[in-house]
Structure formats: structure tokens, C-alpha cells
Amino acid sequence: LMRGAGCTINDLWDREIDRRVERTKSRPIASGEVTTRQGLTWAGVQLSLSFLILIQLNIPSIMLGILSLVPVVIYPLMKRFTYWPQLFLGITFNWGALMGFTAATGSIFPSIILPLYFAGIAWTLHYDTIYAHQDKTDDLLVGVKSTALRLGTDTKLWLRAFSLGMISHLVTTGLSVDQTWPYYVGLTAVSYHLHKQIETVNLNKSESCWNTFASNRITGYNYEVLEENRTSDLTKSYGAIFFWSHTYFVTMKNTLIFQAAIAVCLVVLNFATLTKNYDISDGRLEVLFKHWLDQTDRDYDSFAEYQQRMSIFKENYILIQKLNEVYGHDMTFELNKFADLTEDEFRNTILMRPQAPPIHSPKRYMKIRTIEDLPDSFDWRDHNAVTPVKDQGSVGTCWAFSTVQNVEGQWALKSKLLTNLSVEQVVDCDGMQKADSVQADCGVYGGWPFLSFQYLMQQGGIEAESTYPYCAGLKNSCEPCNAPGYNKTLCGPPIPFCYIKDSCETKLDSTKFISGLKVVDWKAIEQDETIIATALMNTGPLSVALDAEMLQFYHKGIFNPVFCNPKNLDHAVLLVGWGKEGSKPYWIVKNSWGAKWGEEGYFRILRGKGTCGINTQVTTAVLA
């Protein structure tokens, strides 16, 4: 009964937010099927019936019921102010443990009931964090906070901590009431069940999160079974109490308290519907947009396009404010050169088509003996092995930049000469594809460094940037045709309009190849990030790839987004070093979006956890 009242009140408070979330917009109050007045009336009925039950209990239980008003009132607001609303849910939802035990025994035994209460809170944190991962994308856009957003890729580690806290407190409670062996057998079964949940849940799939969340009823059933194995009067209600604590919110003492609570609800309802406003006035927006245009040298063909881009700019401005609120303690975002692009435009022009990491034959992997005492930091920029940051422009040629910059590093280590090599040659001339595979080099539409290493092996050399300069992504600069061997099936339709004079067959001049520079092989590196660090320090800067969708507005800090898919690689970059900030290790990565993007053209990304797939496609050229 009280759980129903709690759900009604929560839906009343969240009605505006629920309308903006795909999974909850069809709820009765959010959809308008039930009016706010009807919802309040129904909550009043539920609370009145709960009050009638409450006054049948003993005085300590009634006092606890009155105190429960505090968590019941504040819990639904917490998602607006803290990333730990699940903690407040646990405090509220498990109040029934305090109530049930006190009602059954007539007294509060802290050594028994508090560990039980804390176990319930830990369990709530466990299952409701999984539940929150269903809505993390919508929550981010709406401005709602949750442990799913706060914990991000560390969630499974925290889930283990929550489940350990739950079990350890239940062991403490069992010892305090002399529970017998069936109780501990049950705890072992529960421990295994929680372990399997953590192992199998896919936090990036809503269906998996929901099924895992729902499977917690098995945990409740374990306690129902345990209750049949009780050993004393003190523990008769104890197995069921833990189950009750996830079923009831007990609140009212008398009609006066009930009326006061409804009054509080009405006041809070008006306040709760006001989510944080990130909007910007039209006047300030235009000033900001014009300033941004001056900084980026962007121009538009018509006033209609200007208005369209300013509208997109506004949406991105609001999104960036929300991102900074969510991630500001680790990384920040800004209105950079991509601020007038939609998410789809950025994905379709700057990034490549997302693909799973290619699988290479075992012989391709470099044999590496790991260095046990790696330094805390290392950076190839300090050893004259990294050329200045380049800009790929408005096309998906990152793969060619990653390839060429890796070769530049290898050549610098071999010849002691730091030379800017031709990215445009690789873009124009490389039409390689992997046999019996979906991977191919597709010019401005994307490609793979391991394939372009094979192109350089086959071509026999590469020109300098000075003799074959980059132009593919620069506006009004060149219109090269597709490379020889371009695969329409794997890459899509060829470029509809191009000039032969701008293409490989006209521009490539093998007499201008860098003397002595010859790629003779390529190697892959295993996904273990200690091995990657060893290879980086031993062999030079490495080509890597990742899911870079969340990098669009990156400014600075350690990149570690809540959601990114390590199996959807859409951007190739260059790994140049590593370091540590406080307790957080990171990789140093050179990008190809210009020196004004990010940290002077670079970004840092969390090291050691395979963040966004940064460890899944690590390759390097081998020079003669």
C-alpha cells in the first residue's frame, strides 16, 4: 500500500521529466491519462489507509512512521540535486526494516536492525543503479542525475562494492541473532546471484538492464525461504522484514499530519517541476554566435542557413552546459569548431562509419616483454618523435592521419629527422581492402591504418607534405577522385564530382618519395594496456582507434564518458604517451582536428579500462 503511495507521489513530482523520457512518457500522469488532481486524490486515499494501519502499531513504530515523512518528501527531489538519488531511495525504501522490526519486537535493537537497514540500502544502490542505466541518455539530456551517470564505466566495480556491503551487513545481522547454517547457505546463493548479475548485465542495453533489475525478485525469494529456518522469537519476523523494507513506506500518524504532508506535497510539486534552465535569450545567443563565427571564420551561403546554424548552435550550447554539469569534475566541454553541427552531421562527416575492431591473425601481434616498473609518465613529444597537430577538415580522413603520424614517429626514431609526410597521398591513392572482410580504405569516407600500412608497403614509399600537401578536407581546395581499387560495395557510392588533375594518378610522383623511408611490415598490439604502454615506450607512437562520438565538444580533462561503445570504432588517432592525474591514469592522444581543439589538439583518456575501445585496434608500421 505504501509502496503504491510512494510511486504515485514520485510520478506526480516527476510528471514533467517523465514526459521527456522515452521509457516513462506513457505513464498515466505524464501522458495526461490521469490528471494531477486525480493523482493527488489517489495518493491521499493510499496515505489515509496507511495511516489507519500505522495507528494500530506500538508507540516506537508510530514515531518512526512520523520520522519517515522526511525521506519520503525529499527523495523524489534528489535526482535534481545530487548524483546519488539511489542512496536516498535506499534510505526511504528500507525504512520498513526499522518499522517492521520495531512493530514485531516493541523495541529498537541497533546492533540487529541497523546492519539490516544498511544491507537494504546497499541492495537498493545495487539494483537501482542498474535500473538507472536504462535512462542515462535521456537523463543526461533532461538534466536528471543518477548513480549511472556518476559512476559511468566504473559502475560494475561499484556494484561489487554495493553487493559486498549488502552481504557483509547481513552476515553481521545473522551473527547478532544466532542464525543457523541455512541462513548462510541462503546468503551464499544470494551472493552468487548478485555476482552473476554483475558479470552478465550489459549496461549499454536497456533490455539487459531491465531484465537484470527484475531478477532481484529472486533475492527477495531467498529471504522468504530463509524466514522458514528461523531459530528464535527475535528472528521470527527478521527474514521477512528485509523483504518488507522493499515493499512499504510508512508515513502518517493522524489526519493533521496527513493534511500537512499534502500541503508540503503541493508546494514541492510546483518547485519540483522546475528543472534547471540552461536556455539563452535570442539577443545573447546572436552575440555569442557572431563571436563564435569570428573565431572560426565560418561563412554561410544564405540567411536561411545562418538561421539554421544558429538554431543548432543554441541546442549545442544547452547540451554543453548539461555535459559540463555531469562531467565537470573530470572533463569539460566547450563551443568549439563543431558547435554548428548536429550530432548526425558530426558523425557522418568528421567521423567514420562505426565498425567492430578487426580481428588479426596471431602472427600479426608483436611479441613484447612487459616492463614491470613503467614510469608514471612518458611522452614522445619530449623526444622529438611527434610532428605538429594537423587538421583533417570536414571529411573522415582521420585514418590516414593516424597512419602517417605513426610512420612519422617511426621515421624520426630511425633517421633522427622529424618530417611531415603526405597524408593526402594516402587519402588519394590507397584503395586497399582486407580479403574476405568488410574493412576497406575509402578515402574521405574512412579507412583503417593497418590497411594503409599495407598500401605503403605495396607503393614502396611516401612523399613529404611539402610536395603532396593535404587538401581533401579543406574548403574549395581540391576535388580528388576515388583511389584506384575503390570498393563501392564496402565504401558506398564514389565521389560524384572530381578532377583528374587533383587525383592520385596525376599528382603522385615516386621520384619525390622520402629517400630511405620504406614500410616493410606492420604489427598489432594486444589489448592489455600494460603491454600497450610497453610497446609505446619501446617502439614509438602508436596508431589507435576509438568510439569518438562524445569527443565533439571536448575541451580538456580526462575523457571518460558514461556511454561509449568499445565495439563501435569510428575515429583513428595517435597514442603518444601516458600520465597520471591524482589517482587517475590516462593516455595522451594526438588528434587531427587542429591545434585549437581540445588540449592544443590533444586529448587525454582514462587508461587501464579499455575506455571507448582505445585498446582494441593498436597497430604500428615497421620500417626497413
WOHUMO-V177157 format. One record per backbone hydrogen bond with DSSP energy under -1.0 kcal/mol. NH is the residue of the N-H (numbers start at 0). CO is the residue of the C=O. If there is no record, write none. Layout:
nh: (NH:NH)
co: (CO:CO)
This chain:
nh: (4:5:6:7:8:9:10:11:12:13:17:18:19:20:24:26:30:32:33:38:39:40:41:42:43:44:45:46:47:48:49:50:51:52:53:54:55:56:61:62:63:64:65:66:67:68:69:71:72:73:74:76:77:79:80:81:87:88:89:90:91:92:93:94:96:98:99:100:101:102:103:104:105:111:112:113:115:116:117:118:119:120:121:122:123:124:125:126:127:128:129:130:131:132:133:134:138:139:140:141:142:143:144:149:150:151:153:154:157:158:159:160:161:162:163:164:165:166:167:168:169:170:171:172:173:174:175:176:178:182:184:185:186:187:188:189:190:191:192:193:194:195:196:197:198:199:200:204:208:209:210:211:212:213:214:215:216:217:219:220:221:222:223:224:225:226:227:228:235:240:241:243:244:245:246:247:257:258:259:260:261:262:263:264:265:266:267:268:269:270:271:272:273:274:284:285:286:287:288:289:290:291:292:293:294:295:296:305:306:307:308:309:310:311:312:313:314:315:316:317:318:319:320:321:322:323:324:325:326:327:329:330:331:333:335:338:340:345:346:347:348:349:350:351:354:363:364:365:377:379:381:382:384:391:393:395:396:400:401:402:403:404:405:406:407:408:409:410:411:412:413:414:415:421:426:427:428:429:433:436:440:441:444:445:451:452:453:454:455:456:457:458:459:464:467:473:476:485:490:491:498:502:505:506:507:511:512:513:516:519:520:522:523:524:531:532:533:534:535:536:537:538:539:541:542:543:545:546:550:551:553:554:555:557:558:567:568:569:570:572:573:574:575:576:577:578:580:583:585:586:587:588:589:590:593:596:598:599:600:602:604:605:606:612:613:615:618:619:621:623)
co: (0:1:2:3:4:5:6:7:8:9:13:14:16:17:20:23:26:27:27:34:35:36:37:38:39:40:41:42:43:44:45:46:47:48:49:50:52:53:57:58:59:60:61:62:63:65:66:67:68:69:70:73:74:76:77:77:83:84:85:86:87:88:89:91:93:94:95:96:97:98:99:100:101:108:108:109:111:112:113:114:115:116:117:118:119:120:121:122:123:124:125:126:127:128:130:131:134:135:136:137:138:138:78:145:146:147:150:151:153:154:155:156:157:158:159:160:161:162:163:164:165:166:167:168:169:170:171:172:173:179:180:181:182:183:184:185:186:187:188:189:190:191:192:193:194:195:196:201:204:205:206:207:208:209:210:212:213:214:215:216:217:218:219:220:221:222:224:225:232:236:237:239:240:242:243:243:253:254:255:256:257:258:259:260:261:262:263:264:265:266:267:268:270:272:280:281:282:283:284:285:286:287:288:289:290:291:292:301:302:303:304:305:306:307:308:309:310:311:312:313:314:315:316:317:318:319:320:321:322:323:326:326:555:552:333:335:337:341:342:343:344:345:345:569:568:360:361:523:577:575:378:379:379:591:472:443:394:396:397:398:399:400:401:402:403:404:405:406:407:408:409:410:411:462:422:423:424:425:438:433:431:445:441:442:447:448:449:450:451:452:453:454:455:419:463:470:473:482:486:487:478:499:502:502:503:508:509:461:513:621:621:619:363:617:527:528:529:530:531:532:533:534:535:574:618:572:570:611:547:548:550:331:331:329:603:564:354:545:545:543:589:541:587:587:377:585:583:580:578:604:576:602:573:600:389:593:601:597:596:588:586:558:584:609:610:612:542:522:520:517)
